[in-house]
Amino acid sequence: MSNHETNLTAAVVFESMFGNCEKVARQIAAGMATGVPVKVVDVADALADPSILDDVALVVAGGPTHSMSMSRPGTRAEAVQRSGGTVPARNVGLREWCVALQDRSDEHGPRWVTTFDTRTALGRAIPSSASRAAARIITRKGYEMLVPLRSFLVEDAAGPLVDGHLEEAYVWGEKIAAALRAQVPVAV
């Protein structure tokens, strides 16, 4: 039996500029903690020290949707500029972490993943998002989606989150933990 079959720990890795994704990540983790051990890791820390995730069976990765995808250096700089400098500059984001993520396709058995994002309520009908882009990259590296990806809505780029979405993040976290404990992947 390989380590991922006996280890039911998880990590929520997030990118956040205005604090909304971090709030969602922490609520997801709180919901997951009802069923499995979980740690919350900023994407910059996970990129700087990939060994932070060595002991986890599941990674829940999320970030803000910028221009219908994951943030890029230019969109992060634009967010800082829009904020009037109240938002700290980020050198790395979810995109850079996904690209640097270790390929697991040559290892035995799955390593689970799911993704989430925040997006403006006005972008609800837009077909692409940070979570979809992240899922595409990560699953190509041998990870398997455990539960379908999820979007959480904010009123505008700076927030706040739409009423009820933090509670939904907690409930989603509970569902993720239950799925990990059952170790039954679902088709996306």
N, C-alpha and C positions, 0 to 999 in steps of 0.2 A: 504494500500500500504506500503510495507516495505521500509526501508531506502535505500537498494541497488537499488530499482526501481526509486527513485527520485534523488539519488546522482550519478552524472556522473563524479566524480573525479577519478583520476588514479595515480598510483605510478609506477615508473620504479626502480626496485631493482636490483642491479648489484654487481658482484664480478669482480675485475680487478687486475691483477698483473703487467702487462707491460703497462697498460693504454689504450689498444685497446678496451676492453669491456666498459670501462668508456666512451670513445669517442662515441662508438656506442649507449650506453644508453642515453647519452645526446642528440644525434641527433634524436633518437626515440622520446624522450620527447619533443624536439623542434617541430617535426612534429605533435605529439599529441596535443601540446598546441594550434595548429590552430583550434582545435575543442572542447577540454575539458581541464579543469584545471588539471595539472599534477605536481607531485614532483618527484625528483630524490633522491634515498636513497641508500647508500652503504649497502651491505648485513650485514656487521658487526653491523651497527647502527640499522638495522631492527631486527636483532637477539637480540641485547642488550635491545631494547625497542619496543616490538611488537605493542604497542599502536600507533606507528607512522602510521600504516596502518589501524587503526580502521575506518577512515572516507572515505576509498576508495572503489569504486565499482569494479575496475579492477587493477590487479597487473600484470605488465610485468616484468618477472624475467629472468635474463641472467647472463652468466659467460663463462669463457674460457673452451674449451674442452681439458681435460687432459686424455690421454690414453682412448679415445673413450667414456668418460663420464664426470661427474662433477669432479672438483678437490677434492683431498683427502689430509690429512696432508702430506703424503709422496710426492705426486706430487707437492704440493706447495713448500715444502722444496727443491725439485729438481729444481724447477724454480728459486728459490732464488740462489741456488748454481750455476746454469747455467749462471745467470746474473752477476756472480762475486760479488754479494752482492749489486748491484745497485737497485735491487728490494726489497722493504721491505717485511719482513716475515708477513704472515697472519695466524692468529690462527683459523679463521673460513672462510667458503666459502659458496657458493650456496647450496651445499649438506647439510651442518649443518642447514642452514636456512630452507630448504625444510622439513627436518625431524622434526624440531621444530614448523613448521607452524601449527596453530590451525586448527583442523578438523571442517569443516563447513557442513558436510553431514546431521547433525540433524537440521539445520536451514532451514527456508522456502526460496525457490527460490535460484537461482544461485549466486555465487560470481564469477566474470569472471577472467580469467587468460590467458596469453599467454607467451611463453618462446622464448628466443633467445640464441645464443652462438656465439663465435668466434672459428674458427678452421683454421688450416693451409690450404693453397690452395692445398697442396699435399694430404690432408685428405678429399678432396671434395667428393670422392666416398665411404668413410667409412660410413656404415649404421647407426652407433650409434654416439651420441653426447651429450654434456651437456644439450642442450635444450630438447632432447627426454627424457633423464633420469629425468630431473626436471619435465617435463610435466606428466610423469607417476606417480611420487610421489604426486604432487599437485592435480591432478585430482582424485586420490584415496581418497583425503581428502574432497571431495565434491565440489571442484571448477570446473567450466566448461570452456573449451577452447573457447575463443571468436573468434580468428582467428588462422589459422595454424601457428605453430612454424617456426622459421627462423634462418638460419646460415649466418654469415658474415665472409668473408675470410681475413686472414692475410698472408703476404708473408712467414713468419716463426714465431716461437713462440713469439719473441720479437716485431714482426710487421715489417713494417707498414701494415696498412690495404690495401688490394688490391684496386687499383684505382676504384672509383665509388661506393664503398660499404658504405661510409658515406652518400652519397646522397641517396642510396637505403634505408638506415636506416631511414632517414627523411621521405621519401615517405611511407615506411611501417608504421611509426608513424601516418601519416595522415590517412592511411587506418584503423588503429586500432581505432583511435578517431571516424571515421565515423561509424565503426561497433559498438562501444560502444553507440554512440548516437542512432543508430537504435536498439540496444539491441537484435540483432538476432545472436545467435551462429551458427557456421558452424561446420560440422563434420570434425574431424581430420583424 
